[in-house]
Amino acid sequence: MLHLHPFRVPLLALLLILLGACAGRKPLSTAYASDPRWAVVDSLEKIGQYATALEKVEGIREGSAASGDWRNEFKAWVRRAGLQQMTGVERTVTLKEIGDRARTATTPLAQLLHSIRAEGWWSYYSDERWEIMERTELADGGSDDPETWTQQRFMTEVRDAFTTSLQPWDTLRATPVDDLGELLDGDLNARYLRPTLYDLLAHRALAVMVNPETRISEASWQFKLDDPSWFDLFEPFALRSLVHRDSTSSEFQAMRILQRLERQHLSDDKLDAYVDVAMNRLSFVRQRSTLANKDSLYLSALELLRTRVPLDACEAEVMVAIAEWHAGMADQYDRLVGDAWKWERRTARELCIAAVVKWPGSFGARNAKALIARQERPALDLQSEQASPPGQDFLAALRYANTKRVWLRVVKDPFDLNKSREPDYNRWLLAQKWDRQWSIELPDDGDLNSHLVE
């Protein structure tokens, strides 16, 4: 049976998705000119001649492999996958061919191919999830036919492919991401946060490994983030030995990748890449931790991280993360209980203002301005009974935030229950002659929280 689900291995965007997260920093330059043969392929694709385009891509792929041009060969493998889908080739065939070539290729082509193979199997599983979840393990332990694979087998394929894509570490971390040449063409900002090929491939792997879906079939004694030491920073985390009986756990593997990334950037002259990885790890640990005090541990870790980067612009990003913590804690405020958490939103805004003042124009400052705008956004919601006795006053509940005065108007509505209202009823109401109107000054102590009056 032919499956026409998209083969979700993007073309050159394959290597750009994660790099785009670094918006705001200097773009990378590329030293490798574009091969004019790709213009012919692009033209054929635009007019729908996919089979002919595929023939051209095959020629480029074979020629690049023979000449050792790994950049164009990798590009050809990715374009080939998309064109094979358009010409009716099963994606299992495509993934097998990519895997076969990855096992014979040299660095860095092998690692790039293993990475897209892992993503391809993850995409296959995601598309067929409900059918796959109904399968049971075969008595012989499985087969090479993906039509029989269980969830556990798919996760093994994905995990093993990503793990292979990250070896050998020393070689990959010594390969500048710039070496990808035209594959990174565009307004990219990878140099600070994804400066090496290992950084790039590791973050691609993490995007899948941290997904809870990967853990469905793991053992009951699976790895858990149940120790405060997972919130450690710098050498205490980067240099510690990570060992667990559930070493194949996706979550454990993710922590090992994060640790290696932090270790790699711990001694950088600029700690942008380290801070980026460390904050991602702390956020992940907070999300998955089973500890009752994980929120306070997370805040303490961020505050410690900030003390190590007072002279770097990435401090602004740490300040925003701390501000977001305070803004999140403000959701616990209950006016009927007391003033606990009442001033958290204002604390968050003050931190953001400090980040903007200290590091104007930085990536963190832009995020700070966005958070300030969210905290200061006015909100208004009015509720009343659907009906009340004529000629009598009635109460309306007004919930508001960041609003000091509200104007009210009573309009007679000759609404006929047997007829539909105007398409834009609110606009119609505003155009009517009012029967009564007034304004009320609302109490506002500047805490930026939502309040309720009647």
N, C-alpha and C positions, 0 to 999 in steps of 0.2 A: 504494500500500500504506500502510495506516495504522500509524504508529509510536506505541506507547503508553508509550514511555520517559518517565520523569518529566522535566518541564520544570524543571530545577533552578535556577529563579530564585525564591528564597524570598520570602515576602511582606514584612511589615515587618522581619523578621529580616534581609532583604537588607542593610540598613545597620548591623546590630547585630553581625554575626559578628566583624568585626575590632575593633570598639569594645570588645567584651567582654574583649579581651586586657588591658585596662587595669584589671582588677579591683582594688579596694582604694582607689581614689581617690574624691573626692566626686562624687556623681551629678549629671548635668545636669538643669537645670530646663527645662521647655518652656513656651512662652508661647502656644501655639496649641491651642485647644479641639478636642476630637474632633467630627467631623461625625456627627450622629445617623443619617444615611442609611446609614452602614456597619453599624449594628446590624441593619438589615433584611437586608443581604447576608449577614452572619454567620449569622443565623437560617436563611436559605434554604440555605446551604451545609451547616449541621449536619444538616438533614433530607434532604440529597441532591438538592435541586432546583437543580442547577447551571445549567441553561438559563435558568431564571427569574432566578437570581442574576446571571448574565451580562448579562441585559437591564438589570437595575438598575445594574450597574457601568457599562454603556455609557452610561446616562443621566447618571450622575455624571461620567464622563469627558468627555462632550460639553459638559455644563454648565460643568464646571471649565475646559475649554479656552476656552469663550466668555467666561467672566468673568475669565480670567487667574489662576485659582487653581491654580498649578503644583504645590502640595503634594498636593492631592487628585487632580489629574490624574495625577501620577506614581504615587500609590498605586493609582489605577484601572488604569493600564497594567500594573502588577505583578499585581494581583488578576485582571485580565482574562486575563493569560497563563496563570495556574493554572486558571481556569475553562474557557478554551478547550481546554486539554489534557483536562479532564474531559469535555468535550462532543465530543471527537473531531477537533478542528482540528489540522492538521499544525503542528508547531512551526516549520517553515520559514516558514509563512505568518505566524505570530505574530512571528517575528524580523524579517521583512521589514516588517511594519506598524510595529513599534517603530522600526526604522531610518528609515522614511519620516517618521515624526513627529519623530524626533530631528533630522533635517536641516532641519526648518522651525521647530522650537521655539527659544525664547530661553534664555539662561542663567538659572537653573542646570538647568532641566528637560532641556535638550538633553544636557548632560553626564551627568546621571543615567541618561537613557535609553541613551546610547551605552555606558555602563558595564555596564548589565544586558544590552545586546545582545552585547557582547563576552563576557560570562560565559555567555550563552545559546549562542553558537557554540562556545565551549570545551566546554560540557556536551555539545552535539551530537557534537562530535568524540570526546570521551571515551567516549560510549556506543557509537559506531559505529567505534571505532578500527580493529579488526581488518579490517573490510571496507574502510575508507578506505585503509589501508596497502597494499592490493593493487591500487589503481587506478594507472593511468599517466596522465601529462600528455597532454591532447588536443592535436592538431596546431595548432589555432587558438588555443592558449593558455588554453583553459578556457571556461566558460560561466557563466551566472547560475543554473544548476541545481545546488544543493548535492549532488544525487545523483551528480554527476560530479566533484565537487571532490576534489583530492588533498590529502594532508597539508599540503603547502606552501601551497595556497590557503586552507585553513582557518586556518593560522597567520597568514597575511596578513590575513584578515578579523578575527581576534581582536586582533592587534597594532594594526591601523589603528583599530579601534573604541576600544580602550583609549587609544591616543594622542590621538584626537579628544576623548575624555572629559576629558582633562587640559588642554585649551585653552579660553580664554586663561588662562595661569597667573596673571597679575596679578589678574584678576577673581576667580578661584577662591580664591586665597590671602587675598583681602580679604573673603571671605564666611565669617562664623563658622558653624561646624557647627551651632550652636544654631538657625540660621535654618531648618533642616529641620523644626523644630517637632515635631509628633506623630510624624513618621517616626522620631524618636529617643526615643520615649516608653519609659520603663522605668528600671531601675537601671543607668544607663550611666555610664561614667567616661572620657569622651572628651576632656574639655576640655584636659587636660594633654598628652596624646599625639596626639590627632587634633583639634586646635582649629579647623581650617579645612576647608572643603569640599575644597580641594586635597589636604590630608592624607588625608582619608577615601577619595577616589577614587584617589589614588596608591597607597595600600596595597592597595586592591582590585586594581589592575592588577598590582602586584608579586606578589601571591599566585599569579598565573598566569605572569607573565613569567619568574620564577625557576625554573619547572618545567623539568627537562631535556628533557621531551617536546617542548617548543617548538623544540628545536634539531636535530631529527632530519634535516630536509631542508636545513640550512644548508650553505654552501659549505665546501670543504676548507680554505680560508684564513679560516675563521670567526674571530670575535673570541675572544681568550683572555685570561684574567687572569694574564699571565705577567710582570708587572713589580711590584717591591716597592712602587712608589708607590701601588698600589691599597690599601695599608694606611695611607696617610696620613690625618691627621685635621685638623679645623678648616680654616683658610683654604687650606693646601696642596692639599687635596682639593676643598673646596667651590667654590673660585674658579678652578680650573684649566680649561683648554679640553679637552673630550672630543671627540676626532675619531678615526674609524676607517673604513677602506674598507668594512667590513662594518657599516655604520651601521644596517641593518635587523635586525641580530641581536637576538634577545630579551634575551640577556644584556647586550649593550651598552645597549639601551634601559632595562633595569632599572637599570644603573649611572647612567644619566642621570637617571632618576627619583629614585634615592637621593641623587644629588648635589644636585638641586634641593630636595629635602626638607631636607637638611642645611643648605644655604645659607639656606633660609627661616627656620630656627630657630637659626642661629648666634649671633644677637644677642638672643635671648630673655632676659628677666630671669631666668627659671628654665629650666634646660637639660634638663628632663625629656624633652621631645619630641626634642631634638637627640640626647641620649644614647641614647634608644630607637632612633632611626633609625641612628645610627652603629654601635651594637652589632649591629644586624641586618645592616648592610652588611659589617662586619668578619667576622661569622660566615659570611656568604654567600661572601665572597672567600676565606676560609680553606678552605671546602668545595670551591670550584671552582678554586682556584689551581693552577698547574702547577709552582710553585716548591718546591724541596726544603726550604727553610727557612721554609715558610709558618707552621708552628706557632710558631716563635720570633718571627716578625714579628707574628703575631696577639697573642701575649702582650705584646710591647713596646707595641703600640698600645693595648691595654686599660690597661696601667699608666700610659701617658701620659694617657689619657682620665680616669683616676682623679685625677690630679694637678690637673685643671681643675675638679673638682666636690667639693672637700673639705668644703664647707659646705652641700651640697644632699643631700637624702635619696636622690636617684638614685645617689649614690655607692655605696649598698648593693647596687644592682643590678650595678654594675660589679665590685664586690668578689666577688659571687656568680659572675659570668662568669669572673673570674680563678680562683676556687676550682674551678669546673668544669673549667677547663683543667688544673689540677694533678691533679684526680681522674681525668681522662681519661689523663693521662700515666702515672699509676700502673699502668695496664694493661700497661705495658711492663716492669714489674718482673719479674725472673726470679731467684729465690733461688740458682739454680745458677750464675749468671753473676757476680753481685756485688750491691752495694748501690745501684747506680744506680736512681733513681726509687723507692727503697724508702719514703721518707718523704713522698711527694707527697700521699697521702690525709690525713695529719695536717696538712700545710700547708693543704690545702683546708678542713679542719675549723676550724683556727685563724682563717683568714680569715672564715669564716662566723660564728664566735663574735664576732669583732671587729665584723662588720656588725650583728649583733643588739644588741650592747652600745651601739654608737654611734648606731644608727638604730632603736630599738625601735618596733614597731608599723608600720613602713614596709612597702611592697610587697616591697622587696628583703629585708627581715628575714624575712618569711614564707618566701620562697624559700630563704633561708639555713638556716632551721630544717629545711626539707624535705631539703636537701642533707646537713645534719648527720645527720639520721635515716638517710639512705641509707648514709652512710659508717660509721655505728655499728651497722647492722643485723647481728645474729648470723646466722651461717650454719654449717651442719653437713652433711657428706656422708660416709657410711661405705661402704666397698667391701671385699669379701672374695671369695675363690674360691667358686665355686658348690658345690664339694665338697672335702673334705679327709679324710685318713686318720683313722679313729676312734682316740680315746685320745691324740692328739698335739696339741701346741699349734700354732696357725696364726696368721699375721699378717693384720691388717686395716688397710687404708689409711684414715686419717681426715683429710679436708680440712675446715678450719674457718676461721672469721674472727670476731673479737670474741667469743670463747668461752674462758673460763679453766678450766673444768672440765667433764668429760663423764662421765656415768653409763652403765654398760653392764650388760646383763642377758642371761643365757643361759636360753632357755626350750625345753623339749622340745616338739617339734611333731609330733604323730602324723598328719601330713598323708598322705592317701591320694591317690596320683597319679591314681586313677580317679574321684576326686570333686573337685568344685570347692571352692575356699576360701570362707571366710566373706565376705560382702559387704564388711565393713569389717575386713580382716585385721589391720591394725595395732592397732585397738581390741581385737580378740580376743587378740592377743599380750600386750598390757599387762594383761589380766585373768587371765593364766595364772600359776600358781605358778612362780617362778623356780628354776632349778637352781643358778645361781651369779650373783652380782652384785658389782660393785666400781665404783670411780670413779678417774679419772686426772686429775691436774692438768696442764693443757696450757701449754706455753711461750707467753707472750704479751708481746712487747716494746712493744706499743702502737702499732704502725705501721698498724693497721687493714686490713692486707692479708690475703689468703688464705694459709694455711699448710698443710703436709702433714706428718703423722707416721704411723708404723706401730706 
